[in-house]
Amino acid sequence: MTESLLNADEFQQPRERPILHRIVRWSILIGVFIVLLAFLLAPRRYVREAAQRLRCGEHLRVIGLALRQYQDDWGAIPPAYTVDAKGNRLHSWRSLLLPYLGQQELYDRIDFSKPWNDPANSVVRQTPLDCFRCPTARIRSNHTSYGAAVGEEYAFSPKGPRQLSEFIDDTGATIALMELPVEGSFEWMEPRDADEKTLSLMARNPSGHHHRAFNVWMVEGFFRSISEKVSPEQCRALLTISAGDDAGEKFTP
């Protein structure tokens, strides 16, 4: 009996080893498959993100070219907003740019003597314009993803049109337009924009627009992607037009 039991144990052991070997082998194969899959998918993800960033840049390019045409006609960058006799804000530069965006009919429907949110302008106000929205931003259809750099020392002046002769800093490293945080979007007709605080916020948290970066349009006439690693000093240098500061080249992703 003892001998038969021993023989039975010896007979069972070779059966257990192949099972263990198969488990180990399959574990290795699965691990290799996961690694290969990661290598295959990673480039696709980066390609997709790059494509989305370029699509957003194309929207900025459309606005930027319209802005350049406005400059050619008027010899200046449009005011950040128009005001009434009391200094109250009426309309954004985006409304002034409509004829240069192929939206002359929409422009003609605006009553510029009344505020942007007056009932007389409600139809235009609710009209969505794709060029004002980043394709990847989940915002309302009549909201904008882009704001102008508005300030006494920035490309868009709150006091009126900005003469090109006022730019002393390198216009290739001076921001005219920038992406806005998703949670900070607003209606495109609203006379509201961006400033140094907005740029710093986007630098710290691009809000999911693009992978660790966000797009801007430079006064020179092209778009760039700003890295989340940009410093506060670089943010200010990118915005000011005559401070004599240098943004450097480290702000690109």
Buried (B, 14 or more C-beta within 10 A) or exposed (E): EEEEEEEEEEEEEEEEEEEEEEEEEEEEEEEEEEEEEEEEEEEEEEEEBEEBBBEBBEBBBBBBBBBBBBBEEEEBBBBBBBBEEEEEBBBBBBBBBBBBBEBEEBBEBBBEEBBBBEEBBEEBBEBEBEBBBBBBBEBEEBBBBBBBBBBEBBBBBBEEBBEEEEBEBBBEBBBBBBBBBBEBBBBBBBBBBBBBEBBBBBBEEBBEBBBEBBBBBBBBBEBBBBBBEBBEEBBBBBBBBEEEBEBBEEBEB
